[in-house]
């Protein structure tokens, strides 16, 4: 992902209301992002607990969407899986997020939803290496496969929000 300025980030949101754009606050980590290591930038709003943001590139253009988190499940004794990074976690660490569709469909209340990591840390999760089992040998391809899959699924989800 190429570096994005704050103005480019704000301009990329396709389903944001004027109020949401005015309230948009970049994450504290924004200045520390290693842009060449990520395919998307995602964060939760510190002031609006149920709001999140996801920005990725589609056809070399940054496209951002505003997400809304559902109430988290009460039980952590079940497992859930993020549909973007395919990381399995306790259910209270996976949340249903919905995004208003862009344009007239979104203004009419049409939304798209999926289960995501509650803290939107998918970019980090796919880059973590699982510990090896005794006598296990693993090639470096596993990590790149997970990263490529995350990038593909993220673009597909965002494209679904814009209606493409």
C-alpha positions, 0 to 999 in steps of 0.5 A, a space after each residue: 500500500 502506498 502512503 496516504 495523507 490525511 486528506 487522501 484518507 478522508 477523500 477515499 470514504 465512499 459510504 461516509 456521511 458528512 458528519 462521519 467525515 467531520 468526526 473521523 479521527 486517525 488512529 494514533 498508529 497512523 504516523 507509524 504505519 509501515 505502508 509497504 507491509 500492509 494492504 489495508 489500513 483499519 482502525 476503531 474510532 476511539 470516541 465512537 466505540 461501535 464505529 470502525 474504518 477500513 481503507 484499501 486500494 482498488 484499481 490503484 485508488 484508495 477506497 475507504 468504508 465506514 463500519 459499524 460494529 454489532 454488540 459483541 457476543 456475551 460468551 467467550 467460550 465459543 470460537 469465531 473466525 474473521 472472514 477477512 484474515 481467517 483467524 479463529 479466536 474466542 467469539 468475543 474477539 470477533 464481531 459482526 461489522 456492517 457497512 452502508 452501501 455507497 450511493 443511493 442503495 446506502 441512503 435507502 438503508 442497504 448494508 453489507 456485513 461480515 465477521 471481522 476481528 473486533 480490533 480490526 487487526 487483520 493486517 497484523 494477524 496474518 503476519 504472526 507466525 503460529 508456533 511450530 509443533 514438535 518436529 514441524 518444518 514449515 516453508 515461508 509460503 504459508 505467511 504469503 498465502 495468508 497475506 494474499 488471501 487477506 488482501 483479496 478478501 478485503 478488496 472483495 468486501 470493499 467492492 461489495 460495499 461500493 456495489 462492484 
